[in-house]
Amino acid sequence: MLFYYLCMVKDKIKLTESPFTPHLGTIPKAFIGREKEIEIFKNLLSDALINKPSNILLTGQRGFGKTVLMKYLAGIAKEKGFIPVYIPLDESLSDITSLTRRIYGKIKAEMENEFISLKAKKLLSKISPKISHKINDYEIQMSLAITEEEITDTNFSIFLGKLLKGRNVCIFLDETQCILKNGISRYLVNVLYAELPDKAKNWIFTMAGVPILEEKILKATPADRAFEKMIVKAINVADARNILIDTVKNTPISFEKDVCESISETTQGMPFYIQFVGDILFKLKKKGIINNKFYNENKSSIFAELSKKVFSIRLKDISSKGLQLDTIINIAAKQGRTGVSTKYLSNQIKTKNIGVYLKRLEEKGYINKIKRGEYKIQDNLFHQYILEYKNQINNKNN
């Protein structure tokens, strides 16, 4: 009887826990949409299996779900017999030597992990001699691989080719735009497009980042020829509705269709924000139907929580980089339907180097170039937070 009671309590606790995943880079319970991107990726996997490697250029605004999509694609790759390798990048890797060592070291480590699991399967050799033979071949291959420290810009493609040869591997480079400095874009394109395909053929390289990534790659080579392009866009209203409704299935909570449309509009169809809003509403409601009335009553508290956990951290990052804070505040204050010109910003901030700060903000994905010399904050909620922050500063000064 006690066991039955404990099981009931456990099930009840599970039902009251939020099923939403408002964590950056976490695959949600209901992964909906991205059918076109998934279909393209599956076709490229099929190509890689017949010795046709591919490069993918995956771009999209901050919050549109690039990292989640890559991790989802990595799962598909694994199911198809590929070794997925996810490599987050940062500015510390913005020289060729550091970057090549990081890529080689991470791929080698993932392949060694795969080998350990293969080694554990040696018990199957009694059943299948073919499996045992493949494991022995792979063990020899891994023992011949050089160390990360021995990799240089001149031997990178040679030893990476040896590492990849005969293995099906998918590599995902995240936040790639932050490392494309000092000729790295030209170097990477040359390795992936001109050198590596001659040495190994069963692989896919995905370079992901904010929209400026495509511009940086285009400076090195025509991206149409070297890369398959994927643009991750906002989730449409129907997909947003399905995400919210499907996520809360088998829980005490349900969403009315109208409120799903309101949430989609407020969040601009950004998957991360949809998960965040859904999570807060779930915790606030606990049981029953979430409608527009309940949503509107709690909008301010949702925005306050979002500001505390996301926007305040972004602004702290921005404020630590010289005049970037002044730059983005002036963009927020001036922009309407169109962007804000560099000439206006230079006059407001009194600097001749406004391009430096705009470039850094663009690389982080905080602003987007609308057209030549004109920038805008596309994230409406972040824009709203900056305006409120500006008002707070003005009130303190007064």
C-alpha positions in Angstrom: 0.0 0.0 0.0 2.8 2.4 0.9 4.6 1.6 -2.4 1.3 2.4 -4.3 1.0 5.7 -2.4 4.6 6.7 -3.2 4.1 6.0 -6.9 0.9 8.2 -6.9 2.8 11.0 -5.2 5.7 10.6 -7.7 3.3 10.8 -10.7 1.6 13.9 -9.2 5.0 15.7 -8.8 5.8 14.9 -12.4 2.5 16.4 -13.5 3.1 19.6 -11.7 6.6 20.1 -13.0 6.9 22.4 -16.0 7.6 20.5 -19.3 9.0 23.6 -20.9 12.7 24.1 -21.5 13.6 27.8 -21.2 17.4 27.0 -21.4 19.6 28.1 -24.2 20.5 25.1 -26.5 18.1 22.6 -24.9 16.0 20.5 -27.2 12.4 21.0 -26.2 9.8 18.3 -25.5 7.9 19.3 -28.6 10.3 20.0 -31.5 8.0 21.4 -34.2 8.8 23.0 -37.5 12.1 23.2 -39.4 10.9 20.5 -41.8 12.7 22.1 -44.8 16.0 22.3 -42.9 15.7 18.7 -41.7 14.9 17.4 -45.2 18.0 19.2 -46.6 20.2 17.8 -43.9 18.9 14.2 -44.4 19.7 14.5 -48.1 23.2 15.7 -47.3 23.7 12.8 -44.9 22.7 10.5 -47.8 25.3 12.2 -50.0 28.0 11.9 -47.4 27.4 8.1 -47.3 28.3 7.9 -50.9 31.5 10.0 -50.7 29.9 13.5 -51.3 30.9 15.7 -48.3 29.1 19.0 -47.6 29.5 22.3 -46.0 26.4 24.0 -44.5 26.1 27.7 -43.6 23.4 28.0 -41.0 22.4 31.6 -40.1 19.6 33.2 -38.1 19.0 35.9 -35.5 19.7 35.4 -31.9 17.0 33.4 -30.2 15.7 31.8 -33.4 16.9 28.3 -32.3 20.1 27.7 -34.3 21.8 25.8 -31.5 18.7 23.7 -30.7 18.3 22.9 -34.4 22.0 21.8 -34.6 21.6 19.5 -31.6 18.4 18.1 -33.2 20.2 17.5 -36.5 23.1 15.9 -34.5 20.5 13.4 -33.1 19.4 12.5 -36.7 23.0 12.1 -37.7 23.7 9.7 -34.9 20.6 7.6 -35.8 22.0 7.4 -39.4 25.4 6.0 -38.1 27.3 9.3 -38.0 29.4 10.6 -35.1 28.1 14.0 -34.2 30.6 16.6 -32.9 29.3 19.9 -31.5 31.9 22.6 -31.0 31.0 25.9 -29.3 33.3 28.7 -30.4 34.4 32.0 -28.7 36.8 34.8 -29.4 39.7 33.0 -27.7 39.9 30.9 -30.8 40.2 33.7 -33.3 43.6 32.7 -34.4 44.2 29.8 -36.8 46.4 27.7 -34.6 44.0 27.8 -31.6 41.0 27.1 -33.8 42.5 24.2 -35.7 43.7 22.6 -32.5 40.3 23.0 -30.9 38.5 21.4 -33.9 40.9 18.5 -34.3 41.0 17.9 -30.5 37.3 17.9 -30.1 36.7 15.6 -33.1 39.4 13.2 -31.9 37.9 13.1 -28.4 34.4 12.3 -29.7 35.8 9.6 -31.9 37.7 8.1 -29.0 34.5 8.1 -26.9 32.8 6.3 -29.8 35.7 3.8 -29.8 35.3 3.1 -26.1 31.6 2.2 -26.7 32.7 0.1 -29.6 35.4 -1.6 -27.5 32.7 -2.5 -25.0 30.9 -4.4 -27.8 33.9 -6.7 -28.3 31.8 -9.3 -26.5 29.8 -9.5 -29.8 32.9 -10.8 -31.6 32.0 -14.3 -30.4 28.7 -13.9 -32.4 30.0 -11.8 -35.3 33.7 -12.0 -36.4 33.0 -9.1 -38.8 32.3 -6.7 -36.0 35.5 -7.8 -34.2 37.6 -7.1 -37.3 36.1 -3.6 -37.7 36.9 -2.8 -34.1 40.5 -3.9 -34.5 40.9 -1.8 -37.6 39.5 1.2 -35.8 41.7 0.7 -32.8 44.8 0.8 -35.0 43.5 3.9 -36.7 43.0 5.8 -33.4 46.4 4.8 -32.1 48.1 6.4 -35.1 46.3 9.8 -34.6 48.6 12.6 -33.5 47.9 14.9 -30.5 46.1 18.2 -30.5 49.3 20.1 -29.7 51.0 18.8 -32.9 48.4 20.4 -35.2 49.4 23.5 -37.1 47.7 25.5 -39.9 49.9 23.8 -42.5 49.2 20.2 -41.4 45.6 20.6 -40.2 43.8 19.4 -43.3 46.2 16.5 -43.7 45.8 15.0 -40.2 42.1 15.9 -40.1 41.6 14.0 -43.3 43.4 11.0 -41.8 41.2 11.2 -38.7 38.0 11.4 -40.7 38.9 8.9 -43.4 36.6 5.9 -43.4 34.3 7.4 -40.7 30.9 9.1 -41.0 31.2 12.4 -39.0 29.1 15.5 -38.7 30.8 18.6 -37.2 28.8 21.5 -35.9 30.6 24.8 -35.3 28.4 27.2 -33.2 28.8 31.0 -33.0 31.2 30.8 -35.9 31.0 34.5 -36.7 33.0 35.4 -33.5 36.2 33.7 -34.7 36.3 34.8 -38.3 39.2 37.3 -37.9 42.8 37.5 -39.2 42.1 35.6 -42.4 40.4 32.7 -40.6 37.4 32.7 -42.9 39.5 32.4 -46.0 41.6 29.7 -44.3 38.6 27.6 -43.3 36.9 27.9 -46.6 40.1 26.7 -48.3 40.4 23.7 -46.0 36.8 22.7 -46.2 36.1 23.4 -49.9 39.5 22.8 -51.6 41.7 20.5 -49.4 39.7 18.2 -47.1 37.5 16.6 -49.8 40.6 15.1 -51.4 41.6 13.4 -48.1 38.2 12.2 -46.7 34.7 12.3 -48.0 32.1 11.0 -45.5 31.6 14.2 -43.5 29.4 17.3 -43.1 30.7 20.6 -41.6 28.0 23.0 -40.4 29.1 26.6 -39.6 26.4 28.4 -37.6 26.0 32.0 -36.4 24.1 35.2 -36.6 23.5 36.8 -40.1 26.8 38.6 -40.2 28.4 35.1 -40.6 27.3 34.9 -44.3 28.8 38.3 -45.0 32.1 37.3 -43.5 32.2 34.0 -45.5 31.3 35.7 -48.7 34.4 37.8 -48.4 36.4 34.6 -48.6 34.6 32.8 -51.4 31.2 32.6 -53.2 29.1 30.9 -50.5 26.6 29.6 -53.1 29.3 27.4 -54.5 31.1 26.4 -51.3 28.2 26.0 -48.9 24.6 24.8 -48.7 22.8 27.7 -47.1 20.1 27.4 -44.4 18.4 30.5 -42.9 16.7 29.8 -39.6 13.6 32.0 -39.4 11.0 32.7 -36.7 8.4 30.0 -35.9 5.1 30.7 -37.5 1.9 31.1 -35.6 0.7 27.6 -36.3 3.9 26.0 -35.1 4.0 28.2 -32.0 0.5 27.1 -31.2 1.4 23.5 -31.7 4.5 23.8 -29.5 2.6 25.3 -26.6 -0.4 22.8 -26.9 1.8 19.7 -27.4 4.2 20.6 -24.7 1.5 20.5 -22.0 -0.2 17.3 -23.1 -0.8 15.0 -20.1 -0.4 17.8 -17.6 -3.0 19.7 -15.6 -2.5 22.7 -17.9 -4.0 23.6 -21.3 -3.6 26.6 -23.7 -6.5 28.2 -25.6 -5.7 28.8 -29.2 -6.1 32.6 -29.0 -3.5 32.9 -26.3 -1.1 30.9 -28.3 -1.4 33.5 -31.1 -0.9 36.3 -28.6 2.3 34.6 -27.3 3.6 34.1 -30.8 3.1 37.8 -31.6 4.7 39.0 -28.4 7.7 36.7 -28.8 8.1 37.3 -32.6 8.0 33.6 -33.0 11.4 33.1 -31.3 11.4 29.5 -29.9 13.5 30.4 -26.8 11.0 33.1 -25.8 8.0 30.8 -26.4 9.6 28.2 -24.1 10.3 30.9 -21.5 6.8 32.4 -21.6 5.2 28.9 -21.5 7.3 27.9 -18.5 6.4 31.0 -16.5 2.6 30.7 -17.3 2.7 27.0 -16.4 4.2 27.7 -13.0 1.8 30.5 -12.3 -1.3 28.7 -13.4 -0.4 25.2 -12.0 -3.8 23.8 -13.1 -6.5 24.8 -15.6 -6.8 26.7 -18.8 -4.5 29.5 -19.8 -6.3 32.1 -21.8 -5.6 35.7 -23.0 -7.0 37.2 -19.8 -4.6 35.2 -17.6 -1.7 35.9 -20.0 -2.3 39.7 -20.0 -2.6 39.8 -16.2 0.8 38.2 -15.9 2.7 39.9 -18.8 4.5 42.4 -16.6 5.8 39.7 -14.3 6.9 37.5 -17.3 8.8 40.5 -18.8 10.4 41.2 -15.4 11.6 37.6 -15.1 12.9 37.7 -18.7 14.7 40.9 -18.0 16.4 39.5 -14.9 17.5 36.2 -16.4 18.3 37.3 -19.9 18.3 41.0 -20.8 20.2 42.3 -17.7 23.0 39.8 -18.5 23.2 40.9 -22.1 23.4 44.5 -21.1 26.1 43.7 -18.6 28.1 42.1 -21.4 27.5 45.1 -23.6 28.4 47.7 -21.0 31.8 46.1 -20.4 32.9 46.9 -24.0 33.5 50.6 -24.1 31.0 52.6 -26.1 28.9 49.6 -27.1 26.3 50.5 -24.5 25.9 54.1 -25.6 25.7 52.8 -29.2 22.8 50.4 -28.6 20.9 52.8 -26.3 21.0 55.4 -29.1 19.8 52.8 -31.6 16.9 51.8 -29.4 15.9 55.4 -28.7 16.0 56.5 -32.4 14.8 53.4 -34.4 11.3 53.1 -35.7 10.2 51.0 -38.6 13.6 51.7 -40.3 17.1 51.4 -38.9 19.4 54.1 -37.5 22.3 55.5 -39.6 25.9 55.4 -38.6 26.1 59.2 -39.3 23.4 59.9 -36.7 25.1 57.6 -34.1 28.5 59.2 -34.7 27.1 62.6 -34.0 25.3 61.5 -30.9 28.2 59.6 -29.4 30.9 61.9 -30.7 33.2 59.2 -32.0 34.9 58.6 -35.3 35.1 54.8 -34.6 31.4 54.0 -34.4 31.9 51.2 -37.0 34.0 49.3 -34.4 31.2 49.2 -31.8 28.5 48.5 -34.4 30.5 45.5 -35.7 30.9 44.1 -32.2 27.2 44.4 -31.5 26.4 42.8 -34.8 28.8 39.9 -34.2 27.1 39.2 -30.9 23.7 39.2 -32.7 22.3 42.2 -30.7 21.8 44.3 -33.8 21.3 43.7 -37.5 22.4 45.6 -40.6 19.2 46.6 -42.4 21.1 48.1 -45.3 24.5 49.7 -45.9 25.2 52.1 -42.9 21.9 51.4 -41.2 21.3 49.2 -38.1 18.3 48.0 -36.0 17.5 46.0 -32.9 15.2 43.3 -34.3 14.3 41.8 -30.9 11.3 43.8 -29.8 11.4 42.6 -26.2 15.1 43.4 -25.8 14.4 46.8 -27.5 11.7 47.4 -24.9 14.1 46.5 -22.0 16.8 48.9 -23.3 14.3 51.8 -23.5 13.2 51.1 -19.9 16.9 51.0 -18.9 17.5 54.3 -20.6 14.5 55.9 -18.7 15.9 54.6 -15.4 19.2 56.2 -16.1 17.5 59.5 -17.0 15.4 59.5 -13.9 18.5 58.9 -11.7 20.3 61.7 -13.4 17.4 64.1 -12.9 
